[in-house]
Every structure is written in C-alpha cells, then in structure tokens.
Amino acid sequence: MEKYVITLCDGTTCIQKKSREIRTALEAEIQKAGIADRVAIHLSGCLGMCAKGPIVIVNPGYSMYGNVTINDVPEIVQEHLIKGRPIARLTIDEDHLYNRFFRVFGDADFFGKQMRITLRNCGIIDPENIDDYLALRGYEALAKVLTDMTPQKVVETVKKSGLRGRGGAGFPTGVKWELTAKEPGPEKYVICNADEGDPGAFMDRSAIEGDPHTVIEGMIIGGFAIGSNKGIIYIRAEYPLAIKRLEKALADARKNGMLGDKILGSDFSFDIEIRLGAGAFVCGEETALIHSIEGARGMPRPRPPFPAQSGLFNKPTLINNVETWANIPVIILDGADWFSSIGTATSKGTKVFALAGKIKNTGLVEVPMGTTLREIVFNVGGGIPNGKKFKAVQTGGPSGGCLPEKYLETQIDYESLAAAGSIMGSGGMIVIDEDSCMVNMARFFLEFTQDESCGRCTPCREGTKRMLEILTRISEGQGQPGDIEKLERLGNMIKKSSLCGLGQSAPNPVLSTIKNFREEYEEHIHQHKCRAGVCTSLLTFEILDSCVGCGACKKVCPSEAISGKRKEKHAIDPQKCIHCGQCFMACKFGAIRKG
Amino acid sequence: MSQITIFINDKEYKVESGQTIMQTADHLGYHIPRLCYHPKLSIEGACRVCIVEVEGVRNFVASCAYPVRDGMKIRTNTKELRQTRRDIVELILDNHPEDCHTCERNYNCELQRLAYSMGIRRRHFTGEKKHYDKDLSSEAVIRDPNKCILCGRCVRMCSEIQKVHNLTQAHRGFKTVVMPAYNMPFKESVCTACGQCINVCPTAAFLERDYTQELFEALNDKSKIKVAQFAPSVRAAIGEAFNLEPGRNMEGELVAAFRKLGFDYVFDTQFAADLTIMEEASEFLERLQSGGKLPMITSCSSAWMKCMEQFYPDLIENVSTCRSPMSMAGSLIKSYFADKIGVDPDTIYSVATMCCTAKKYEAARPELVVDGRRGVDMVVTTREMAWMIKSAGIDFLNIEKEKPDSPLGMSSGAGAIFGTTGGVMEAAIRTAYELYTGETLVDIEVEAIRGLKGVKEGKLTMDGAEIRVAVAHGLGNACQLLDIVRKEPQRYHFIEIMGCPGGCVGGGGQPYASVNAIPLDENALQKRAQALYDLDRHKTIRRSHDNPDVQKLYREFLQRPLSPVSHKYLHTHYHAKTPRGIIPRVELK
C-alpha cells in the first residue's frame, strides 16, 4: 500500500477557516480506517491561496485541495488515501507548473505567473521544525558565508544583486549594508522591521509564520557582514502566531549552533531578541521604530543622521524589513548574478503582494519585478468577482495611489509605479471595482493616516486633518467650488514638507484619485451625486410605479419617511428620508430606485 | 572641519563644513524662519517652518537638521517655498484659539510674529479646533493645551535640560497633546515647578499662575500692612520687560515702583540671602567639624527641593535645612518685623516678587508654616510685576530711584550674587572661611565657580584643610552631579545647586525673550549675571557676616546662627515624595 504525506496549511487565514478542526477530523478518520501507519500529517505555513483555504495537499501526486470542510474528510480518506483516487471536486486546478521553487508541487494556475524566492518554503515546510528548513538548503548560506566569505565579500554580493529595500522606499540594500559596515564598531545593531501596519497587508506575517528561519538566517548574515553581534526583531504584538514561531525558531537555531557564541564553530557570535510593538502604524518608520525599541514614544526624527550612522542607542544600525532579509540567503546561495537576472533594469528580484479587495484570489503572491499590474490582477488574482467592472488598483497600502485601467500595463518596479503616481510600498494591493466611490476611498485612507500620524510635524498632523474635513464635506454633499484645488494645494504641500515617509505619502490616495477620477469629485461637488452609490448623504430614493404596496419599506424605515395605503403605491418624503437605504434593501420587487 | 563651497539663492559662499544649513545661513545673514528650533535643545524637525529647497533633493528639507555639503545649491525664498511655509503656519493658526487680544502673550508671541511675517492675511483651511480643559491644579505653572502648537520645546526642555521628564506628547494625529504621564494634574505630577517650559514656549500653552488681580485687590485693602520683598535677579532682568538691554540693574526703580503700587514696606530678599549665608555657612562648618553628613547641598532653589525629594530622597540628609532667602524673610516679616512695628502678624500681607515660578509652590509648602501662618502670602514673578507696573501706569524707566526699608533691606554684595549660578557658594565661602579660620578671605571673587559651565568644581584651603566644592545649575546638570555624589560620597564637601539654567537669572518667571532673541539666550543670562557681579563689586560690604543689620538681627532676635530661635524661623525639613510614575528607591532596591 502507498504511503501518504498530508500537508495542512497552518497559516492564520486557514486556521480561521477551521484547518485545525479538519486536522483533528482527519486524524480521527485515519485512525478509524486503520491506516495511521502509512499516512503522515504535516503542517505548513501560508501558501498564499487564502481565498481558497483551508488548503490540504496530499503527496505524492501534488493533489492540492481547496475550500476543504470537515464534511470532506471521510471522502479524502476513503477515496484518496484508501482507494488512491484523487478527488477532482476538491482539486484547485489541473494545469501543471514547473518553476525553480515549485517543482515540488504544481497544479495551480494561481502560481503560474509567480516566482517564489522569499516565500520559497512557505506552505511547504513545517515552520516549527528546523529540520524541514535544513532539508531545503536551510542555513547553507550562513555556512557558506562563515567559511568561504569575508564580510566585504558578503556586502559586495548583496550590492551586486541589486536588491532594494522591500519596506517601501526601495533604498539599495547593499549600499545600506556598506554604509553600516564602514562605521566604527564594535557596538552595532541589526534590526528586522516586522511592524507591518498597512490595513489589509499580511506579507510579513505570513512570511514569518511560514518560514521564520529564512529571516533569522538573513539577519545573522547581515550581522556578519557589518560586524554586529546583536539583532532585534521588532514585531507587532498583534501577530501572536508569528511571534510564537519566531521564538521557537530562535530557540531551535540556538540549540543547533546557528545563534549564540561562535556560530557553527566560527569566531562569529550573534544573537537575536524579539521586541513587541504596540501597533502604531508609524513605528514601521525606521527612526520611530528605533525610538520605540529604546523605550521612547514612537516618533520619527529628521534624517540625517541615518540609522546606518546613528541608530539604536546612537550606534550604527542596519535595519531592513522582513522581505528584504528573506531574500538574503537565496542571494548568497545562488549568487548575485542569478538574482539580478530577475526583474527590470532598476528593480531586481521578486516582490510579495497581499491581494485584497474586489478580487477573486485574495491572498499572498510573489511575482518577479516587471510583471504588469494586469497580470497580477487578472491572471494571478483571477480578476474581479461577480462580473463587476475593474475600476482601479491601489498599491502601496494606505499611502499608495489609485491607478485606473489605463495604468494596468504598468510594470511592477519602484520607478514605474512612482511615475504612474503610486508607490511600491511594502506590498499591499487593493483592487477596486465599479461599486466603490473614489472620494470615499480617498477619505477612508486619509482617515487612517490622520489617525496614525505621530503628531510631530505640522503638515502631517494639521494638514491631513484639513484634507479629511474637505473630503468629508464633499462626500456629504457640502463640497464647495475650489475644494479640489485646496486638496491639491494641501496635498502637494504635505508631500513636500513632511518629516517622514508617512506624511510624505499620506496625500497619495487623494492626489491620485483627483488625477485619475477628477470627474467623480466634480460630480460630488457640483451635482451632489455619487455614481457608485456609496456616499449615502448624496443618495435619493424614489418609489417607482411597480410598487405593489406591500408595506415592507414602510415597516423598516427608521425615520417614518414612507407613507401609503396597503396595496397602493407608496411614497417617500425626501424631507424625512435619512438616506439609510433600508427600504431599498427591503423591497422585494425592485420598486425603489436609488441614485 | 574643512572649507566647502555652497550656493544660497545662486550666490556662492565658502563656508565651514559640519554645520546645518540653518547655522550656515545665520552666519551669512539669511534668517530662515523657524519655530520649534532652539539652539540649546535637540533637533525636533517638527514645525517644518524652516524648510528650504536643496537642488537634487525631491522634497524640501528642514534646514535646522540638514547638514551643508560641498557644492550644495540651496534656495531659501522661492515662490513655492514661501507658499508652503505660509500654509504650514496657517495650519498652526487654524488649530489655535486666536484670542490674541486677551492672551497673556499678546505682543510677545512667536506664533503671532511668525504669522505676520509669513504674510498670512487671508485664511484658506479653517476647520475644527482642539478643545481641552486647562490644567489649573498647580500653584505655580498652568497649562493650556488649546494654545499648544506641539513644537515640543517644553518636552525637550523638561527632559533634556531639566531631566525631569514630566512632559511628553500623547495620543496621535490631530488628537496629539502634550501632557504629564497618565495625564496627571500638574500639582500631582513630577513637575518641579521650575517654569522652564514657560520660558521656551513660543505661545501661551504654559504660564505661571497669575496672581496679579488678587495682588491689586490686596494692595487696595486698607486693613492690611503690605510688605514687599524682591529677589536679587529680579532687578537684573525686569528692565528687559521695558525694552531695555539685558543686564541693567533696576533695583532703585523697583523699590520706588513697589511703593507707588501701594506697598507699605519694601524689603530686599538680598538681606535674607546674607542671613542664609550666616546659617548655611555655620551649618556647613558644624557638619564639617562634628562629622555630620557631607557633602552638604544648598537648599535655596525650590524646584531643586522638589526634584530632590522626588528623585534623590536618599540625599535628604545631605541637604541644608536652611529655608530659602524668600522664606527666611517671610518668617521674619511676620515675627521680628511685626514685633518691631508692634502689629499683629496676621494684619501683614507679605508678597514676594521672584524670578521664579517654583517659589509660588514653595510659599505654599506646609513645612514652612510657623505659628500657624505662612511667611509669604503671595509670590508673583518678574513678568507679573512688570505687567502690574505697566498696568498701574507707573513710568518705570524715569521714576526716581529709592532705597529699601530697614530692618530687612540692607544687603552685602554676597547677597546680590545669590541670583546667579555659583553665587551662593561664593558668598558662603567668603563667610565660612572667616568663621573657620578667623581670618578675612582677601581674594573673594571665586572665578572657578562663575560662568555658565554646567557643573563647576573648585577647591579652597582653610587652615590646611582642603575643601572641595561643586556647583550645578539646571536640574539636568544637578542630576549629573548628584549621580557622581551617589557613587563617590567623599568627592565633595559642599555643593550648590540651582534648578534653573544660569541660576535665578534664568528663572522660570523672568521676562520673555525680546523680539529676535532666543529664550534663555546665554548672552542675556551672562549680562544679567554681570549686573549682579557689578552690584557686588560696587558695594563696600561684600561679606554677609559684615552686614550690620544682620548682626543686629542676631543680637536682638536670633541670638546666634543655628540657635533654637533660628531653627524655628529659618530652617525646615523635607519629605521623600513619590508622585505617580516614580518608583520609590526602596522598591528599586
């Protein structure tokens, strides 16, 4: 009889979708069937297909099952494990895939355009088992660095690879390493920025949950390169699973001699500690993060001096984000030339995106730089659900810009996105369909950045508040001629004069929607109209002749604005109507017009 | 440091490297507008008013923080820059009460001046303003967050210079507000009442608690005998409130103005300073000779008192039990003096004009109550007194000078220099030396402990014994010195500490910096100090123990220094304080 290995995704999304209950059920069912001796159950981190979770992979054969429920468990055991017949109904896709990091399994269109470097092990290895990582070339890069390379050579390699900071700004990583390496020691720090704060973004969380050792290995190599013995991972406390796995991974690494004194028998010593952030968005900014570690209020400070010269406790500090660190072991193992062969002229390697919003395959994807937005949205992402029309894609989290259809051919790289009026950011990607109002969208993001502004510099603290007030009044039908120009004046001023990246990018959603959807703003202001029907204050409701007089609308109206006799056409008093839309939803006959 | 070439507004300049754009521009005669910047404090980069354009840099840079580089092309006044700066200042105004006419800092407000110079004649972005309750809990310093523009100067002053760390920004975004830990009322916080936040605040977010109306009422109360006293450094600074250069001694004008305001008697706190020296020098010698607790630390500064009780309770026994000169004068006014003029002490209304906000706090300390009454009923600052003089229509600058009253009005030069850092120590040395050795100290000007260095050290030999002294001004420097004392208790014999930078001349109640001057400008502090040193030099009596009125006071009332009578009226005691947020030292161990 054939032996099977079942891999269950143990990422946060799949856990929410009851993957752990499925595991219990599987174990019970396997026990019952008496085949426990030839079936092993194995856990993995996030594979990125969150929309289709929980994910169950059965090997050999690379059968990938999605949307698995507890009710499917007996069928999987009976059909697949006992009779050897994969279940077509649950299989996610049939296309075969061959890729450097995906030869171990395929079978999914989702992965067709992807290339996984930083997420190479996510969804494949058990993140809580160091042996799994070791089996897939884990810590080989560290061994190579310690035995065959000088710190200068490591810095050279990273520089030559063309890797740029994945936290958003895209500063050349090798240059940062070189600057920090040049500073006098001996006290220097290495920091991993895992303070992922963009709403809807979960790249770093998934990367750590799925493969914590890659990040740790990258940091140790960084410490060796710049001459530091102390690393700190700054991670938000809201990521308990990631923290738990990091703690386990750090302990395992210590036990196996990858961390601590004289790593792998060399003269190099390095250790890493975890610091928890309290969830301030601005603490993702490097100087604010450093203040937070120091115990001060998380507020950015002017640069220069840069952390490379004066960072944590005023010592030279090398700070990179999770994804940047995760690239390092691969660059060391496979070489700078190979790495720089991927991507565009100025942006090398791959980028991880968290797909969210009105898109079929919400989840985590990693694509080579140079992939177009269209490929990500319509191929990898599977397009817009429910037959709706694409309206815009917002890249770069709350500080990014909204790009309409004409920018869909834009290639993903730092410069092209900036030229189109958005930013790479840390990898949030929100797809917007025709049901979304761009004014409301801009208001939503600005509300977030205003709330999360550290309050230090005037443009960001006061300016975004005024912009928010203007946007709010536009969306409530109180917009005035000149408001758009005021938004542009404030927005450009805030961008050019704010202290840190948060303020410098906070107006992006507003400026880019004005640039690309100006007519929607004008409709709101001049015609008091919201074409997407989102801004409720601008909506009017009217009962059409098809009304049968059932009274359902009258019953739900909270402001008693609807009158009419039974079985006769009802009417809405516009003076009393509060635009809540309850009547529209209650009407079973489509007799209420919203507009 | 090397010579580099930069361009400002297309003009080429050879300048020193290693400086910021703002520093360089200042030298070259370009005054870049600024708000949160203060040369004594760390770079905040918060207001963004000092932005300039640097060729090749995408965004504007804050000139206070950005260093000059060779070949750098800077523009300070382009159309876009002017509009951006203007808009930034308008944004600050938009979230400010704009009650300039009724504001304490009208005509003396950096924001007001900046808004005018930015050319904000119309408003574009008005909207919601913040609303917070004022914190009126403290006797000394009040806080009005509505006027705060979040420049962070107070926060930096309190933590970097004073090391009290009472203030911080809290909350985020538009809701950001400066407050003490746990939003404690000031009275219950670790605030030492030094008032330096008031000195550096560009607006009226911090003010001393204003007693001027009550004082005007009291001065009109015919049933009271109104008695004034004023601190040494008030005379050295009050002229600035009347647009005089710093460093003019206004003693005679002040005495005359007090009388014109309605005070019945005007005494000089400098007399009490002489008395303090008699007690303090004797206490020091007693400790020295009988093996008492050393080093002995002076106790004149009220902010320092509270600082010590909170942060250094382990040093309580090291602190002199002498009251401050103000409180000594206060208790004598209501005992010795009341007796002398034959009145019930309760009919006396005793008012002190001080350079200090913490003296308002000190006057209310229960430890200072004698026979059920406070020695000082009210303390007003130099600023408040200057306003009162103006408000009462007194022609301060042209007034005929007058002399203070007897018996608490005559002072030696030693009493005058109390008002500057090192002065108490210098005065004490003059007296202690003579009391110890029986010989008169000839070289009485002790240069080693003069000047604005943070911690100063000196040595003198008395009958072959080496006495090591140290002086610190500003609570931050004091903490630095006391941390040394904790580690090396034998290192010094005698320490002077003043809570404010520069000593009393830099007190929290001194006049605001004038237009185009920086708050707590060292130059101004030095000139104020010089006025006091000049006063000392021009006196014939320069040693406290030579003051005949002091000698008479001992003969008639106090008997001798450290006598039981002295102890009752001139000494006090301290208690460890642990406001919320301070972990008691015992628990730390």
Interface residues (C-beta under 8 A of the other chain):
Chain A: A280 V282 R297 M299 R301 P302 R303 P304 Q450 D451 E452 S453 C454 G455 R456 C457 T458 P459 R461 E462 G463 T464 K465 R466 E469 K486 R489 L490 M493 K495 K496 S497 S498 L499 Q504
Chain B: I43 E44 G45 A46 C47 R48 V49 I51 N59 F60 A62 C64 A65 Y66 P67 E80 Q83 T84 D87 I88 L91 I92 D94 N95 H124 F125 G127 E128 I149 L150 G152 T168 Q169 H171 R172 G173 F174 K175 T176
